[in-house]
């Protein structure tokens, strides 16, 4: 069972990295120094999907890591 959890952790970590890297770069601190000050922006389409996928993958990664630790103790 521990083997399958480790494989799942690797798969979810890979998907999480891909979802993070595919997100578009925000303005960050650029707005502080005279950049575009669009603070309130709504996410639409693929951007919204990637944002939600990142949240889901990170929560799943946390649960799998916790399950792995619990399996090691038992």
Buried (B, 14 or more C-beta within 10 A) or exposed (E): EEEEBEEBBEBBBEBBEEBEEEBEEEEEEEEEEEEEEEEEEEEEEEBEEBEEBBEBBBEBBEEBBEBBEEEEEE
